[in-house]
Amino acid sequence: MRAAGILLPVSSLPSPYGIGSFSESARRVIRQIRKAGQRFWQILPLGPTGYGDSPYQSFSAFAGNPYFIDLDTLLQEGLVTEEEVRTPDFGQDDESRVDYQKLYENRFTLLKQAFERSEIASDDAFRKFCRENAFWLDDYCLFMAIKDEMGGRSWFEWPDEIRLRKAEAIAAWESRTKEQADFYRFLQYKFTQQWCALKKYANELGVEVIGDIPIYVAADSSDSWSHPELFQFDEDHRPVAVAGCPPDAFSADGQLWGNPLYNWAAQEESGFAWWKERIRFCLNLYDIVRIDHFRGFDEYYSVPAGAPTAAGGHWEAGPGMKLFRALSENPAVTPRSIIAEDLGYLTPSVIKLVKDSGFPGMKVLEFAFDSRESSDYLPHSYVPNTVVYTGTHDNQTLAAWYWELNEEDRRLADDYAGLSPEMTDRERNLILIRMAMESVSDLCVIPMQDYLCLGAEARMNHPSTLGGNWCWRMKEDAFTDELAAGIRRLTQISARERS
């Protein structure tokens, strides 16, 4: 199956309220994606953002981001007023950037007003939602309610009784925070209700959704607090080791991510029940799931907790195919349902794991042009069971990337792709996008920024940096009919058009 898609995060969708949401603007974008002949819309993780506003550091592996709840829909439902929606400063004055600070300061007040007017407790559909999602929802809502009471502090800093989940403390906090926990239930209900309606709309137009999940959960998450036995924690529920990646040519100290590592022995003893539930849940939210840092299932880099850098870490064996054999007990888990993010340095065992799983791996064109060594990312080396991107959320936009190459790498790109510095950025982008589209990879996904030929201001994330990330937004009139027609023609001649 040859197909194509566009990578465009929900947060980046046009919106009059400071951040993209499940709105009519989202539906317009989906219609343009369909008009462009695309089969897939790829997004970033939908979880509530925590540390550094990163969707890869969420307070829950299951919950949704309340910022994505469409305010106009709440207005139509009579839960908020026109004045209440239009008055707050959500950072909407800058339609090209998300202002997370202003969202945090003003969005929840409005959402709380909607909750208080909703009489949601008498809604049968809401009660059914709470029952069906109790396996994660109860812990998450209690976690968030306690966090609010604690002034936002990490659960590692909570009093021992509740940090260690003593039964008496849990009961006391459930009673004390019932209304606030019910508010978070309301938010998750509205999130799910609106997202499912939007996904249904996309599917009916022939557009499938590729979701994205991080391999790890955040340290400060309801998952690690409520299931300490599934992680490498000591008896005091504190991490023994955390995730990262080793030193390399780009970082002498490596990268210290800080996520808790899984206790794979305990996970296996349970039959990988938590992972089965997670994947089942995600395949209900999305048509296909991209799993970030797939290498960690083969080997993962373990850094002693408290270490100042990742330099002193070591590799340990992951669950390998045992996990994927367990996941495949769910008939929804097929080689087509998961994309393996297998970027970076790959050992023979990682390559074998990706092959044995049957899941397509990834190719990134921006990684191809390294004059120091041969590259598996040059298009002539691709195989069909892969997904090719010009770049990902962690990479520079194509237009800016070209000018950041060193002289030798740029010469290689020029010679290989027929580029030149005299070309316009748009001309070079089109050549590189065409190269990805015409490759043998079954699926080609292009970031929207590259179709729009945007520069460094539109980069989504600089890995290992805090501040200024995850902010880019697409302007309302950017995805024109003319652009859609151009994308469609390129998709047609590459034999990737959605029929």
HELIX and SHEET records of a PDB file:
HELIX    1   1 VAL A   10  SER A   12  5                                   3    
HELIX    2   2 GLU A   24  LYS A   35  1                                  12    
HELIX    3   3 TYR A   51  ASP A   53  5                                   3    
HELIX    4   4 PRO A   66  PHE A   68  5                                   3    
HELIX    5   5 LEU A   71  GLN A   76  1                                   6    
HELIX    6   6 GLU A   82  ARG A   86  1                                   5    
HELIX    7   7 TYR A  100  SER A  118  1                                  19    
HELIX    8   8 ILE A  120  SER A  122  5                                   3    
HELIX    9   9 ASP A  124  GLU A  132  1                                   9    
HELIX   10  10 ALA A  134  GLU A  149  1                                  16    
HELIX   11  11 TRP A  155  GLU A  157  5                                   3    
HELIX   12  12 ASP A  160  ARG A  163  1                                   4    
HELIX   13  13 ALA A  167  ARG A  176  1                                  10    
HELIX   14  14 LYS A  178  GLU A  204  1                                  27    
HELIX   15  15 SER A  222  SER A  226  1                                   5    
HELIX   16  16 PRO A  228  LEU A  230  5                                   3    
HELIX   17  17 TRP A  264  GLU A  269  1                                   6    
HELIX   18  18 ALA A  273  LEU A  285  1                                  13    
HELIX   19  19 PHE A  294  PHE A  297  5                                   4    
HELIX   20  20 MET A  321  LEU A  327  1                                   7    
HELIX   21  21 PRO A  348  SER A  357  1                                  10    
HELIX   22  22 LEU A  365  PHE A  367  5                                   3    
HELIX   23  23 PRO A  379  SER A  381  5                                   3    
HELIX   24  24 LEU A  398  GLU A  404  1                                   7    
HELIX   25  25 GLU A  407  ALA A  417  1                                  11    
HELIX   26  26 ASP A  425  MET A  437  1                                  13    
HELIX   27  27 MET A  448  TYR A  451  1                                   4    
HELIX   28  28 ALA A  456  ALA A  458  5                                   3    
HELIX   29  29 ASP A  481  ILE A  493  1                                  13    
SHEET    1   A 8 ILE A 338  ALA A 340  0                                        
SHEET    2   A 8 ILE A 288  ILE A 291  1                                        
SHEET    3   A 8 GLU A 208  ILE A 213  1                                        
SHEET    4   A 8 PHE A  40  GLN A  42  1                                        
SHEET    5   A 8 ALA A   3  LEU A   7  1                                        
SHEET    6   A 8 LEU A 443  PRO A 447  1                                        
SHEET    7   A 8 THR A 386  TYR A 389  1                                        
SHEET    8   A 8 GLY A 361  VAL A 364  1                                        
SHEET    1   B 4 GLN A 255  PRO A 260  0                                        
SHEET    2   B 4 ALA A 241  CYS A 245 -1                                        
SHEET    3   B 4 GLU A 299  PRO A 304 -1                                        
SHEET    4   B 4 HIS A 314  ALA A 317 -1                                        
END                                                                             
